């Protein structure tokens, strides 16, 4: 059994995905190869159903692998889990691509929509069609709706898109 003393990128990703429970499970996976859910529960102090939920989620994200083996003592099949540390970079790249896609969609929405707002922080922005129907009166506070200059929002979106695009292309 090898002990991981430092915070591995696998552990960091687990923490970002699901918090402290995921971190505990990730550390247990790194400390013991081919470990069962019961062994992880025992090592972490987490309830077995929580450990299984975390394992299935991480398995679904292709961060761990599981093999089914027959437990000689009990006579039934159990899964032995193993961290796939080599998949962390792929996971991160896929997340960046998803974020990039959402940023592109948001930019397209911001560029294609004219917004109106009353100036009150608690009130929502209103699209032009809705503003016309409301006679340019805020649906919340009834204040006058004025056109919103969303140039800074669009610039921020473009900046982030460029940042992530550069990051993704530099890794190829």
C-alpha positions in Angstrom: 0.0 0.0 0.0 1.4 3.3 -1.1 0.5 6.5 0.7 -0.1 9.8 -1.1 1.2 12.7 1.0 0.5 15.6 -1.4 -2.7 16.8 -3.1 -2.7 15.0 -6.4 -4.6 16.6 -9.4 -7.0 13.6 -9.2 -7.9 14.6 -5.6 -8.2 18.3 -6.6 -10.6 17.4 -9.4 -12.6 15.1 -7.1 -13.0 18.0 -4.6 -14.1 20.4 -7.4 -16.7 17.9 -8.5 -18.2 17.0 -5.2 -16.5 18.5 -2.2 -15.0 16.8 0.9 -16.7 13.4 0.5 -15.2 13.1 -3.0 -11.8 14.1 -1.7 -11.9 11.4 1.0 -12.8 8.8 -1.6 -10.2 10.0 -4.1 -7.5 9.8 -1.4 -8.6 6.3 -0.5 -8.5 5.3 -4.2 -4.9 6.6 -4.5 -3.7 5.0 -1.3 -4.9 1.5 -2.2 -5.2 0.0 -5.7 -8.2 -2.2 -6.5 -10.1 -1.3 -3.4 -13.8 -2.2 -2.6 -16.5 0.3 -1.7 -16.6 -1.3 1.8 -12.8 -0.8 2.3 -13.2 2.8 1.2 -16.1 3.3 3.7 -14.0 1.8 6.4 -10.9 3.9 5.6 -12.8 7.2 5.2 -15.5 6.8 7.9 -18.1 7.6 5.3 -21.4 5.7 5.0 -21.4 3.0 2.3 -24.2 4.5 0.4 -22.3 7.8 0.2 -19.1 6.0 -1.0 -21.1 4.2 -3.7 -22.8 7.4 -4.9 -19.3 9.1 -5.2 -17.8 6.0 -6.9 -20.6 5.8 -9.5 -20.4 9.5 -10.2 -16.6 9.3 -10.7 -17.0 6.2 -12.8 -19.6 8.0 -14.9 -17.0 10.8 -15.5 -14.4 8.2 -16.5 -12.1 9.1 -13.6 -12.1 5.7 -12.1 -12.4 2.1 -13.3 -14.1 -0.8 -11.7 -13.6 -4.5 -12.1 -16.1 -7.1 -10.9 -14.6 -10.0 -9.0 -16.0 -12.8 -6.9 -15.5 -12.3 -3.1 -14.1 -15.7 -2.0 -15.3 -15.3 1.6 -18.8 -14.1 0.9 -19.4 -15.8 -2.4 -20.8 -12.8 -4.2 -19.5 -10.4 -6.7 -17.9 -7.1 -5.6 -16.4 -4.2 -7.5 -12.7 -3.3 -7.0 -12.1 0.3 -7.9 -9.0 2.0 -9.2 -8.2 5.7 -9.9 -7.5 6.6 -13.6 -5.1 9.4 -12.9 -4.2 9.5 -16.6 -7.8 10.6 -17.4 -7.6 13.8 -15.3 -6.2 15.9 -18.1 -8.8 14.6 -20.6 -11.6 15.4 -18.0 -10.2 18.9 -17.6 -10.0 19.5 -21.3 -13.6 18.2 -21.8 -14.8 20.5 -19.1 -13.0 23.5 -20.7 -14.7 22.6 -24.1 -18.1 22.5 -22.4 -17.5 25.9 -20.7 -16.3 27.3 -24.0 -19.5 26.1 -25.7 -21.7 27.7 -23.0 -19.7 31.0 -23.3 -20.2 31.1 -27.0 -23.9 30.6 -26.6 -24.1 33.3 -24.0 -22.1 35.7 -26.2 -24.5 34.9 -29.1 -27.4 35.6 -26.8 -26.0 38.9 -25.6 -25.2 40.0 -29.1 -28.6 39.1 -30.5 -30.7 40.6 -27.7 -31.6 44.1 -26.7 -32.1 44.4 -23.0 -33.8 47.0 -20.8 -33.5 47.6 -17.1 -34.8 50.1 -14.5 -31.5 50.5 -12.6 -32.7 48.7 -9.5 -30.3 45.8 -8.6 -33.2 43.6 -7.4 -35.0 43.8 -10.7 -34.2 41.6 -13.8 -33.1 42.7 -17.2 -36.0 42.6 -19.7 -35.8 41.7 -23.4 -37.1 44.3 -25.9 -40.3 42.3 -26.7 -41.2 42.0 -23.0 -40.3 45.7 -22.4 -42.7 46.8 -25.2 -45.5 44.6 -23.7 -44.8 46.2 -20.3 -44.9 49.7 -21.8 -41.3 50.1 -20.7 -42.2 49.8 -17.0 -40.3 47.4 -14.8 -42.4 44.4 -13.9 -41.1 44.5 -10.3 -40.8 48.1 -9.2 -42.7 49.8 -12.0 -39.8 52.1 -12.7 -39.0 53.2 -16.2 -37.0 50.7 -18.3 -34.0 52.0 -20.2 -31.9 50.3 -22.8 -28.9 48.5 -21.3 -25.4 48.8 -22.8 -24.1 45.3 -22.4 -20.8 46.0 -24.2 -18.7 45.2 -21.0 -20.5 41.8 -20.7 -19.8 41.0 -24.3 -16.1 42.1 -23.9 -15.8 39.9 -20.8 -17.2 36.9 -22.6 -14.9 37.4 -25.6 -11.9 37.8 -23.2 -12.8 34.5 -21.4 -13.4 32.7 -24.7 -10.0 33.8 -26.0 -8.4 32.8 -22.8 -9.8 29.3 -22.8 -9.3 28.8 -26.6 -5.6 29.8 -26.2 -5.3 27.4 -23.2 -6.9 24.5 -25.1 -4.8 25.1 -28.3 -1.6 25.4 -26.3 -2.1 21.9 -24.9 -2.3 20.3 -28.4 
